[in-house]
Amino acid sequence: MTLLYLVRHGETDWNRARRIQGSTDIPLNDLGREQAASAADLLSRRRFDAVVASPLVRAFETGSIIAERLGLPVPATLDALVERAYGEAEGMVFDEVERAFPNGADVPGRESVDDLLRRVIPALLAIAHEYQGGAVVVATHGAVIRAVVGHVAPDEGPAVGQPIRNGSIHSFELVDGDLALCEFDDPIEAQSEAPGRYEFGYQNALENQPDA
């Protein structure tokens, strides 16, 4: 069995301020580092072969904290794992988004979910094939995880409408060459009540808007 554990990066100051981050490279704050360390402690209950990360610093630092706790090398990075791009909305807070793009207007430069999946799914499958029969932690981003969950398990009850929390862990397995969801908020998360548990929609105003 080949397993991938997708971990959302810890909190950043832009998360806290409710600013759209996307491809903008914002570092973890102190709470984010604590969340990454908490995720690392939970993951240490299982054995892993590698940690792979998005090159954006918030994800790479999350992956590095996890890798150190697991006694694994510094994470390899894959550009395909970066957060969804939000174009001209990046850096805005919710009311600014509403003023600039009212009533769900198209946001110039916003990456579609289909385009996001076209780069993320092949990257995850490549990781799974490289570590066939093993287990890998993938430190990435909220919209990435949401898109993957929606793609592989669109009708999965516990996952529908649920937040992708900072530091949360979501497990997948390789089944007949495709990804399948094992657990949304994997049970190794059950004892974690880390701060910062506001909903993903609260963190990113554009995720509740359909692609134009």
C-alpha positions as CSV (number, residue, x, y, z in Angstrom):
1,M,0.0,0.0,0.0
2,T,1.3,3.4,-1.0
3,L,0.2,6.3,1.3
4,L,0.4,10.1,0.9
5,Y,-0.4,12.3,3.9
6,L,-1.2,15.9,2.6
7,V,-0.5,18.5,5.3
8,R,-1.7,22.1,5.1
9,H,1.0,24.5,6.1
10,G,0.8,26.3,9.4
11,E,-0.6,29.8,9.9
12,T,0.9,32.9,8.4
13,D,0.3,36.5,9.3
14,W,-1.8,36.8,6.1
15,N,-3.9,33.9,7.2
16,R,-4.5,35.7,10.5
17,A,-5.4,38.9,8.7
18,R,-7.6,37.0,6.2
19,R,-5.6,38.1,3.2
20,I,-5.7,36.1,0.0
21,Q,-2.2,34.4,-0.3
22,G,-2.2,32.2,-3.3
23,S,1.2,32.2,-5.0
24,T,2.5,35.1,-2.8
25,D,5.3,33.8,-0.7
26,I,4.5,34.5,3.0
27,P,6.4,32.8,5.8
28,L,4.9,31.0,8.8
29,N,4.2,33.0,12.0
30,D,5.0,31.6,15.5
31,L,1.6,30.0,15.7
32,G,2.1,28.4,12.3
33,R,5.4,26.9,13.5
34,E,3.6,25.5,16.5
35,Q,0.9,24.0,14.3
36,A,3.6,22.4,12.1
37,A,5.3,21.0,15.2
38,S,2.0,19.6,16.4
39,A,1.4,17.9,13.0
40,A,4.9,16.5,13.2
41,D,4.3,15.0,16.6
42,L,1.1,13.3,15.3
43,L,2.8,12.0,12.2
44,S,5.7,10.6,14.3
45,R,3.3,7.9,15.4
46,R,3.8,6.3,12.0
47,R,6.7,5.5,9.8
48,F,7.4,7.6,6.7
49,D,9.9,7.4,3.8
50,A,10.1,11.0,2.8
51,V,8.7,14.5,3.0
52,V,8.0,16.5,-0.1
53,A,6.9,20.1,-0.1
54,S,5.7,23.0,-2.1
55,P,8.6,25.5,-2.6
56,L,6.6,28.4,-1.1
57,V,8.2,29.1,2.2
58,R,5.2,28.5,4.4
59,A,4.9,25.0,3.1
60,F,8.6,24.3,2.9
61,E,9.1,25.4,6.5
62,T,6.1,23.2,7.6
63,G,7.7,20.3,5.7
64,S,11.1,21.0,7.2
65,I,9.7,21.0,10.7
66,I,8.0,17.7,10.1
67,A,11.0,16.1,8.4
68,E,13.3,17.0,11.3
69,R,10.8,15.5,13.8
70,L,10.6,12.3,11.7
71,G,14.4,12.0,11.3
72,L,14.1,12.4,7.5
73,P,16.1,14.6,5.0
74,V,15.1,18.1,4.2
75,P,12.1,18.0,1.9
76,A,12.4,17.8,-1.8
77,T,10.3,20.5,-3.5
78,L,8.0,20.3,-6.4
79,D,6.7,23.5,-8.1
80,A,3.5,21.7,-9.1
81,L,2.5,21.6,-5.4
82,V,2.3,25.4,-5.0
83,E,-0.9,27.1,-3.9
84,R,-3.6,28.0,-6.4
85,A,-2.9,31.4,-7.9
86,Y,-5.5,34.1,-7.2
87,G,-4.1,36.8,-9.6
88,E,-5.1,40.4,-8.8
89,A,-6.9,39.3,-5.6
90,E,-3.7,38.3,-3.8
91,G,-3.0,40.5,-0.8
92,M,-6.6,41.6,-0.5
93,V,-8.9,41.1,2.5
94,F,-12.5,40.0,2.1
95,D,-14.1,43.4,1.8
96,E,-11.5,44.5,-0.7
97,V,-12.3,41.4,-2.8
98,E,-16.0,42.2,-2.7
99,R,-15.4,45.8,-3.8
100,A,-13.0,44.9,-6.5
101,F,-14.8,41.8,-7.8
102,P,-18.5,42.1,-6.8
103,N,-21.1,39.3,-7.2
104,G,-18.5,36.7,-8.1
105,A,-16.9,38.6,-10.9
106,D,-14.0,37.1,-12.7
107,V,-10.6,37.8,-11.0
108,P,-7.9,38.4,-13.6
109,G,-5.1,35.9,-13.2
110,R,-7.0,33.5,-11.0
111,E,-6.1,29.9,-11.7
112,S,-9.0,27.6,-12.4
113,V,-9.6,24.4,-10.3
114,D,-9.2,22.4,-13.5
115,D,-5.8,23.9,-14.2
116,L,-4.8,23.4,-10.6
117,L,-5.7,19.7,-10.8
118,R,-3.8,19.3,-14.1
119,R,-0.6,20.1,-12.3
120,V,-1.2,18.7,-8.8
121,I,-2.6,15.2,-9.6
122,P,0.3,14.1,-11.8
123,A,2.8,15.4,-9.3
124,L,1.1,13.4,-6.5
125,L,0.9,10.3,-8.6
126,A,4.6,10.7,-9.5
127,I,5.4,10.9,-5.7
128,A,3.3,7.8,-5.1
129,H,5.0,5.8,-7.8
130,E,8.5,6.9,-6.7
131,Y,7.8,5.6,-3.2
132,Q,5.6,2.7,-4.1
133,G,4.7,0.6,-1.1
134,G,5.8,3.5,1.2
135,A,4.4,6.5,2.9
136,V,5.2,10.1,2.2
137,V,4.2,13.4,3.8
138,V,3.4,16.2,1.3
139,A,3.4,19.7,2.8
140,T,1.2,21.9,0.7
141,H,-1.7,24.3,0.7
142,G,-5.4,24.6,1.5
143,A,-6.8,25.0,-2.0
144,V,-4.6,22.3,-3.3
145,I,-5.9,19.8,-0.7
146,R,-9.5,21.0,-1.2
147,A,-9.2,20.4,-4.9
148,V,-7.7,17.0,-4.5
149,V,-10.3,15.9,-2.0
150,G,-13.1,17.2,-4.3
151,H,-11.5,15.4,-7.3
152,V,-11.1,12.0,-5.8
153,A,-14.0,12.0,-3.3
154,P,-16.6,14.5,-4.4
155,D,-19.4,12.9,-2.4
156,E,-17.4,12.0,0.7
157,G,-19.7,13.0,3.5
158,P,-17.2,14.1,6.2
159,A,-15.2,16.1,3.7
160,V,-18.0,18.1,2.1
161,G,-18.0,21.7,3.3
162,Q,-15.5,21.0,6.0
163,P,-12.5,23.3,6.6
164,I,-8.9,22.5,5.6
165,R,-7.3,23.7,8.8
166,N,-3.8,25.0,9.2
167,G,-1.6,22.0,10.1
168,S,-4.4,19.5,9.3
169,I,-3.5,16.1,7.9
170,H,-5.4,14.3,5.1
171,S,-4.4,10.8,4.0
172,F,-4.7,9.2,0.5
173,E,-3.6,5.9,-0.9
174,L,-2.7,4.7,-4.4
175,V,-5.4,2.4,-5.7
176,D,-5.2,0.9,-9.3
177,G,-3.0,3.8,-10.3
178,D,-5.2,6.5,-9.0
179,L,-5.5,8.4,-5.7
180,A,-8.2,7.5,-3.2
181,L,-9.1,9.3,0.0
182,C,-8.4,7.3,3.2
183,E,-9.3,9.9,5.8
184,F,-10.2,13.6,5.7
185,D,-8.6,14.9,8.9
186,D,-6.9,11.6,9.5
187,P,-7.6,10.0,12.9
188,I,-4.0,10.8,14.0
189,E,-5.4,14.3,14.1
190,A,-8.1,13.4,16.6
191,Q,-6.2,14.5,19.7
192,S,-5.1,17.8,18.1
193,E,-7.2,20.8,19.0
194,A,-4.5,23.3,17.9
195,P,-5.5,27.0,17.8
196,G,-6.5,28.6,14.5
197,R,-9.5,26.4,13.7
198,Y,-11.5,28.8,11.7
199,E,-13.1,27.6,8.4
200,F,-11.2,27.6,5.2
201,G,-13.8,29.8,3.6
202,Y,-13.1,32.3,6.3
203,Q,-9.4,32.2,5.3
204,N,-10.0,32.6,1.6
205,A,-12.9,34.6,0.2
206,L,-12.5,33.3,-3.3
207,E,-12.8,29.6,-2.5
208,N,-16.5,29.9,-2.2
209,Q,-16.8,31.5,-5.6
210,P,-17.2,29.3,-8.7
211,D,-14.7,29.6,-11.5
212,A,-15.8,32.2,-14.1
